Amino acid sequence: MRSDLVSTLPLVLNPASTTPIPAQLTAQIRNLLAKGILSPGDPVPSTRALANRLGVSRGSVVTAYDQLAAEGYLSSTHGSGTIINPNLHQLKPLEAEKTHRKTPTPAPPLLNLDPGIPDTATLADSAWRAAWRTACANPPQNIPDAGLADLRSEIAEHLRRMRGLVCDPDRIIVTAGAREGLTLLLRTFAQATIGVEAPGYPSLRRIPETLGHHLRDLPTDSNGLMVSDLPTDLDALLLTPSHQYPYGGSLPAARRTALVNWAENSDTLLIEDDFDSELRYVGMPLPPLTALAPDRTVLLGTFSSVITPQIACGYLLLPTPLAHQLAQLRGILGQPVGAITQAALATYLASGALRRRTQRLRRVYRRRRSIVNERLSALPGAQLRPIDGGLHAVLITATPAEVVVEKLAMRGLQVTALSQYWGGAGAENGIVFGFGSHDDDTLDWVLAEIADAISA
C-alpha cells in the first residue's frame, strides 16, 4: 500500500491507565469512526508502523486490529494492507449517525438572474483553450508589482480599440476585479468622504464605509448623476457615467464637462466605474471621463461582463503619480491575480479573440434585449425602463417589490429588489434582473414567470 495514502490516526495512549493498551486502541479508533475522522475505505497504518509511532509492542496493535476486524470495523487483503471496512455503513450505523438527526434535504438552488452575468456557453473555444495551455506550459516568473507587463500592454490596446482611449501601460495596475481595485485605491486615503450615486452598485458602495471612510449619497436621474449643486467637501466621487447602475443612463456630454470642471475646482478625484461600457445597444458610447481629465480620473475596469466574473481580473487606469503609489502599495499587499491567469488573459487579448467574442455576444444580447422588451414593455401594472446597454433590466412594479421577489423565489427564480441599490430612503419600487446568461428558451420561461407573478 502506498504510504502517502495511509490515514494518520490521532491516537494518544495513557501508559498509566489500568485499561490495557489494545483496549485503548480499539476504543479510540471506534471514536474516530464515530466522529467521521475515519471513513469507510480509508487505509490505516500497518501494525508495525503504528506500533513504532506509538512506542508500543506490535503484539498490542495486532490484538487491537484483530478485535476491530472481528467487530467488522477493519478489513484486510493480503498484499493490500488494512483499511476501514468499505461496507461498514451497511453492517452497522456509526455512532455519529445514531446521535444526529437526519439532515433535511436542501431546497434546489434558484435560477440566478443577478445582473451583469454574461453568457459563457461558448467561452471555452480554441482561442481560450490555447491561451491557457500556453500560460500553463510557460508560466511567467517575477511579475512586477503593477502586474504582468504583457497584460498591461494588452489592456491598453483593449482600451484603445474598444473605448477609443490612448494610454500608457505604465498607468495601469492589474487588479482582481472592480471591488479589489476600488479597495486598493481607497487604501491610499486617510479617513475620507466618498460620494456615491444613489442608486448605485451595492457591492462597490459598501467598500468605503468598510474601510472607515464616510459615504455621501448623491442623486441621479434618467441620465445619470445630477452634477448641479454637488458638495465641495468630497475627497473622491464614484460614478458610472457610461452606464449608470442600475438604470442604465449615459451621462450627457454637457454634464461630463461640468463634472470635470467641478472636480478641478473642488480638488476631488473622480473614480469612473466603466461597467458594461462595451455592451451598448442604442447610440454611440461617449468617451470615458479619463479622456477629458486624465490627471483627475481613475478608470475602474473589469472583464466580468465580457468574459466571466470567475476570471477575477480587472485593472485600474490611474494618473501617473497615483499609479506609482499604488504599485508600491501592491508590492506590500501582494499580487492578487495569479501568474498563469495574467499570462492567459494577455495571450487571449493579443489574439483578438475578446474583440471577436464581444462582437458576437452583442448580437446575442441585442436579441435577448428585444425579447425582454416584447414580453414586458406593455405589461399591466409594470413599467420597463429603457435598456440602452448592459445585461440587466429594471422593471418598476405596482406590486411591492418584496412580494414579487418572494413569489419568484417560490417559482425558482432569483431576482433583486430595486431598493437594494439605494443607501437610504427614496428608492423606487421594482425589481432588477439579468437577461444575458441564459439561453433564449430559458429567458422566455423566465419572462413568462415574471409577468405572471406581477399580474397575479
C-alpha positions in Angstrom: 0.0 0.0 0.0 1.3 3.5 -0.8 2.4 5.2 2.4 1.1 8.6 1.2 -2.4 7.2 1.2 -2.5 5.9 4.8 -4.6 7.9 7.2 -2.7 9.4 10.1 -4.5 8.3 13.3 -4.6 10.9 16.1 -4.2 8.4 18.9 -2.9 9.2 22.3 -2.2 6.3 24.8 -2.0 6.6 28.5 0.6 4.1 29.8 -0.5 4.8 33.4 -4.1 3.7 32.7 -5.5 0.5 34.1 -7.1 -0.1 30.7 -4.9 -2.4 28.5 -3.2 -0.8 25.5 -5.2 -2.9 23.0 -8.5 -1.8 24.6 -7.3 1.8 24.5 -6.5 1.5 20.8 -9.9 -0.2 19.9 -11.9 2.4 21.8 -10.1 5.4 20.2 -10.4 4.0 16.7 -14.1 3.4 17.2 -14.4 7.0 18.4 -12.5 8.3 15.3 -15.1 6.5 13.2 -18.0 7.9 15.1 -16.7 11.4 14.7 -16.2 11.0 11.0 -12.4 11.5 11.2 -12.1 8.0 9.7 -14.4 6.9 6.9 -15.2 3.5 5.3 -12.4 2.7 2.8 -9.7 4.7 4.5 -6.4 2.9 4.7 -4.8 2.6 8.2 -1.2 2.2 9.2 0.3 -1.3 9.3 0.6 -2.9 12.7 4.4 -2.4 12.6 4.2 1.2 11.6 1.6 2.1 14.2 3.5 0.3 16.9 6.7 2.1 16.1 4.9 5.5 16.1 3.2 4.9 19.4 6.1 3.2 21.1 4.2 0.1 22.0 4.7 -3.6 21.2 3.5 -4.8 17.8 1.5 -7.5 19.6 -0.7 -4.9 21.3 -1.5 -3.3 17.9 -2.2 -6.8 16.3 -4.5 -7.6 19.2 -6.4 -4.3 18.7 -6.7 -4.8 14.9 -7.9 -8.4 15.3 -10.6 -7.2 17.7 -11.7 -4.4 15.3 -11.7 -6.8 12.4 -13.9 -9.3 14.4 -16.4 -6.4 15.1 -16.5 -5.6 11.3 -14.6 -2.3 11.5 -11.4 -3.3 9.7 -10.8 -5.3 6.5 -7.6 -6.6 5.2 -6.4 -8.3 2.0 -3.1 -10.0 1.5 -0.7 -7.6 -0.2 -3.1 -4.6 0.0 -2.9 -3.7 3.7 -5.6 -2.9 6.2 -8.5 -0.5 5.6 -11.7 0.6 7.3 -14.3 -1.8 6.1 -15.8 -0.2 2.9 -19.2 -1.8 3.8 -19.2 -0.5 7.3 -22.3 1.7 6.8 -24.3 -1.4 5.6 -23.1 -3.5 8.5 -23.8 -1.1 11.4 -24.7 2.6 11.7 -21.8 4.7 13.1 -22.4 6.4 16.4 -22.4 9.8 14.8 -25.3 8.7 12.6 -27.2 7.4 15.6 -27.0 10.5 17.6 -27.6 13.1 14.9 -31.0 13.8 13.3 -31.3 13.3 9.6 -30.2 16.4 7.7 -33.1 17.8 5.8 -32.8 17.7 2.0 -31.7 21.2 0.8 -34.0 23.1 -1.5 -32.9 23.2 -5.1 -30.9 26.4 -5.9 -32.7 29.3 -7.5 -32.0 30.2 -11.1 -29.6 33.0 -10.8 -30.8 36.2 -12.5 -28.2 38.5 -11.0 -27.3 41.5 -13.2 -24.0 41.6 -15.1 -23.6 37.8 -15.6 -22.6 37.1 -19.2 -23.3 34.1 -21.4 -20.3 31.8 -21.1 -21.7 28.8 -23.1 -19.3 29.5 -25.9 -16.3 30.9 -23.9 -14.1 27.8 -24.0 -13.3 27.9 -27.7 -10.0 27.1 -29.3 -8.5 30.6 -28.6 -9.5 30.4 -25.0 -8.0 26.9 -24.5 -4.9 27.8 -26.4 -4.3 30.8 -24.2 -4.5 28.7 -21.1 -2.3 25.9 -22.5 0.4 28.4 -23.4 0.3 30.0 -20.0 0.4 26.7 -18.1 3.3 25.5 -20.2 5.4 28.5 -19.5 4.1 30.5 -16.5 5.8 33.9 -16.1 8.2 34.5 -13.3 8.8 37.6 -11.1 5.7 39.6 -12.1 6.1 43.3 -11.5 4.0 44.8 -8.6 1.7 46.6 -11.1 1.0 43.3 -13.0 2.4 41.4 -15.9 3.8 43.8 -18.5 2.3 41.9 -21.4 -1.1 42.1 -19.9 -0.9 45.8 -19.1 0.1 46.4 -22.7 -2.8 44.4 -24.0 -5.2 46.2 -21.6 -4.0 49.5 -23.0 -4.6 48.1 -26.5 -8.1 46.9 -25.5 -9.0 50.4 -24.2 -7.7 52.0 -27.5 -9.8 49.7 -29.7 -12.9 49.3 -27.5 -13.1 52.7 -25.8 -11.1 55.0 -28.1 -8.7 55.7 -25.2 -5.0 56.0 -25.7 -3.0 55.4 -22.6 0.5 54.4 -21.3 0.6 50.9 -19.9 2.6 52.2 -17.0 -0.5 53.9 -15.8 -2.3 50.5 -15.5 -2.4 48.4 -12.3 -3.8 44.8 -12.6 -6.4 44.0 -10.0 -8.6 41.1 -9.0 -11.7 42.9 -10.2 -13.7 46.1 -9.6 -14.1 45.6 -5.8 -10.5 44.7 -5.2 -9.4 47.6 -7.4 -11.6 50.1 -5.5 -10.3 48.7 -2.2 -6.7 49.1 -3.2 -7.3 52.7 -4.4 -9.2 53.7 -1.2 -6.4 52.4 1.0 -4.3 55.3 -0.2 -6.8 57.7 1.5 -6.9 58.6 5.2 -10.4 59.0 6.6 -12.1 60.5 3.6 -15.6 61.5 2.3 -16.6 59.4 -0.8 -19.6 60.4 -2.9 -21.6 57.6 -4.5 -24.6 57.5 -6.8 -28.0 56.7 -5.3 -28.9 54.3 -6.6 -25.6 52.6 -7.2 -23.7 49.3 -7.4 -24.3 47.7 -4.0 -21.0 45.7 -3.7 -18.9 48.8 -4.5 -20.8 51.3 -2.3 -20.2 49.1 0.7 -16.4 49.3 0.4 -15.8 52.9 1.5 -17.5 52.5 4.9 -15.9 49.1 5.4 -12.5 50.9 5.1 -13.5 53.6 7.6 -14.5 56.3 5.1 -17.6 58.4 5.1 -20.2 57.8 2.4 -22.3 60.5 0.8 -25.3 59.6 -1.4 -25.7 61.8 -4.5 -28.9 61.9 -6.5 -29.3 60.6 -10.1 -31.9 60.9 -12.8 -32.6 59.0 -16.1 -29.3 60.5 -17.5 -27.1 59.5 -14.5 -25.5 61.7 -11.8 -27.0 65.1 -11.3 -23.9 67.3 -11.3 -25.6 70.6 -10.4 -25.1 71.6 -6.7 -22.6 68.8 -5.9 -21.0 69.2 -2.5 -17.4 70.6 -2.5 -16.1 68.6 0.5 -15.8 65.3 -1.2 -12.4 63.6 -1.5 -13.5 61.3 -4.2 -16.6 60.5 -6.3 -17.5 57.0 -7.5 -19.8 57.1 -10.6 -20.9 55.1 -13.6 -21.1 57.7 -16.5 -21.2 55.2 -19.4 -24.0 53.0 -18.0 -25.5 54.3 -14.7 -26.2 51.4 -12.4 -28.8 50.1 -12.4 -31.0 52.4 -14.5 -28.6 52.4 -17.5 -28.5 56.1 -18.5 -25.4 57.6 -20.0 -24.1 60.9 -18.6 -24.5 63.6 -21.3 -21.6 65.5 -22.7 -22.6 68.7 -21.1 -22.8 67.1 -17.6 -19.4 65.5 -18.2 -17.8 68.8 -18.9 -19.5 70.4 -15.9 -18.4 67.4 -13.7 -14.8 67.7 -14.7 -14.8 71.5 -14.0 -16.4 70.8 -10.6 -13.7 68.2 -9.8 -10.9 70.6 -10.7 -12.4 73.4 -8.6 -13.1 71.2 -5.6 -9.9 69.1 -5.9 -12.0 65.8 -6.0 -10.8 62.6 -7.5 -13.2 61.0 -10.0 -13.5 57.2 -9.8 -15.1 56.1 -13.1 -16.6 52.6 -13.0 -16.6 51.6 -16.7 -19.2 48.8 -16.0 -20.8 47.4 -19.2 -19.4 50.1 -21.4 -18.6 47.6 -24.2 -22.2 46.4 -24.3 -24.3 49.3 -25.7 -27.4 48.9 -27.9 -28.5 52.4 -28.5 -26.4 55.2 -30.0 -22.6 55.6 -29.8 -20.9 55.4 -26.4 -19.3 58.6 -25.2 -15.6 58.6 -24.4 -14.6 57.8 -20.8 -14.2 60.7 -18.3 -10.5 59.9 -18.1 -10.2 61.1 -21.7 -11.4 64.5 -20.5 -9.4 64.7 -17.3 -6.6 62.1 -17.2 -4.9 63.7 -14.2 -8.2 63.8 -12.2 -9.8 60.5 -13.0 -9.3 56.8 -12.1 -10.8 54.3 -14.5 -12.1 51.2 -12.8 -12.2 48.3 -15.3 -13.1 44.6 -15.2 -13.5 41.7 -17.7 -16.5 40.3 -15.8 -19.2 41.3 -18.3 -17.3 40.4 -21.5 -15.6 37.2 -20.3 -16.8 36.0 -16.9 -16.8 37.1 -13.3 -14.9 33.9 -12.5 -11.8 35.2 -14.3 -11.4 37.6 -11.3 -9.2 40.0 -13.1 -9.6 43.8 -13.8 -7.5 46.9 -13.8 -7.1 50.5 -12.7 -6.1 53.2 -15.1 -4.6 56.0 -13.0 -2.9 59.3 -13.1 0.9 58.7 -13.3 1.7 59.7 -9.7 -1.1 57.6 -8.3 0.0 54.7 -10.4 3.4 54.7 -8.8 1.9 55.0 -5.4 -0.5 52.0 -5.9 2.3 49.9 -7.5 4.3 50.4 -4.2 1.2 49.5 -2.2 0.7 46.4 -4.3 4.3 45.4 -3.6 3.4 45.4 0.1 0.0 43.7 -0.2 1.0 41.2 -2.9 -0.4 40.5 -6.4 -3.9 39.0 -6.1 -4.1 37.7 -9.7 -2.1 34.5 -10.4 0.7 34.5 -13.0 -1.0 31.9 -15.1 -4.3 33.8 -15.2 -2.4 37.0 -16.2 -0.5 35.3 -18.9 -3.5 33.5 -20.3 -5.5 36.7 -20.4 -2.7 38.6 -22.1 -2.5 35.9 -24.8 -6.3 35.8 -25.2 -6.4 39.6 -25.7 -3.4 39.7 -28.0 -5.1 37.1 -30.3 -8.1 39.4 -30.9 -10.4 36.7 -29.6 -12.0 39.0 -27.0 -13.0 41.6 -29.6 -14.5 39.0 -31.8 -16.3 37.4 -28.9 -17.7 40.8 -27.8 -19.0 41.5 -31.3 -20.8 38.1 -31.4 -22.3 38.5 -27.9 -23.5 42.0 -28.7 -25.8 40.4 -31.3 -26.9 37.7 -28.9 -27.6 40.3 -26.1 -29.4 42.7 -28.5 -31.7 39.8 -29.5 -32.4 39.0 -25.8 -33.0 42.6 -25.0 -35.6 42.6 -27.8 -37.3 39.6 -26.2 -37.4 41.4 -22.9 -39.0 44.4 -24.5 -41.5 42.4 -26.4 -42.6 40.4 -23.3 -42.6 43.1 -20.6 -42.9 46.6 -22.2 -46.8 46.5 -22.2 -47.2 44.5 -19.0 -50.1 45.9 -16.9 -49.0 47.1 -13.5 -45.4 47.5 -14.5 -43.1 49.8 -16.4 -39.9 48.5 -18.1 -37.1 51.1 -18.0 -35.2 51.6 -21.3 -32.4 49.1 -21.8 -29.7 51.1 -23.7 -26.9 48.7 -22.7 -25.7 46.1 -20.3 -27.1 42.7 -19.3 -29.9 43.6 -16.9 -33.4 45.1 -16.9 -35.2 47.4 -14.4 -38.9 46.7 -14.0 -40.9 49.2 -12.0 -43.9 47.5 -10.4 -47.2 48.5 -8.7 -46.9 45.3 -6.6 -44.5 45.7 -3.7 -41.1 44.5 -4.8 -40.6 42.3 -1.8 -43.8 40.4 -2.7 -42.6 40.0 -6.3 -39.2 38.8 -5.2 -40.8 36.2 -2.9 -43.3 35.0 -5.5 -40.5 34.5 -8.0 -38.3 32.7 -5.4 -41.2 30.2 -4.9 -41.1 29.7 -8.7 -37.4 29.0 -8.6 -36.1 32.4 -9.8 -33.7 34.8 -8.0 -34.3 38.5 -8.7 -33.3 41.6 -6.7 -35.5 44.3 -5.3 -34.6 47.8 -6.7 -34.4 49.1 -3.2 -31.2 47.1 -2.7 -29.4 49.7 -4.9 -30.1 52.6 -2.6 -28.2 53.6 0.6 -31.2 55.2 2.2 -34.7 56.4 1.6 -36.2 57.4 -1.8 -36.0 54.0 -3.6 -38.5 53.3 -6.4 -40.5 50.1 -6.2 -39.4 47.5 -8.6 -37.1 44.6 -9.4 -33.8 44.2 -11.3 -32.9 41.0 -13.2 -30.2 39.9 -15.6 -31.1 38.6 -19.1 -27.7 37.8 -20.6 -26.6 34.5 -19.0 -29.4 32.1 -20.1 -30.4 30.8 -23.5 -33.4 32.2 -25.3 -35.8 29.4 -24.3 -34.9 29.8 -20.7 -35.3 33.6 -21.0 -38.8 33.1 -22.5 -39.8 31.0 -19.5 -38.3 33.5 -17.0 -40.2 36.4 -18.5 -43.5 34.5 -18.5 -43.0 33.7 -14.8 -42.1 37.4 -14.0 -45.2 38.6 -15.9 -47.4 36.1 -14.2 -46.0 36.9 -10.7 -46.7 40.6 -11.3 -50.1 40.1 -12.8 -51.3 37.6 -10.2 
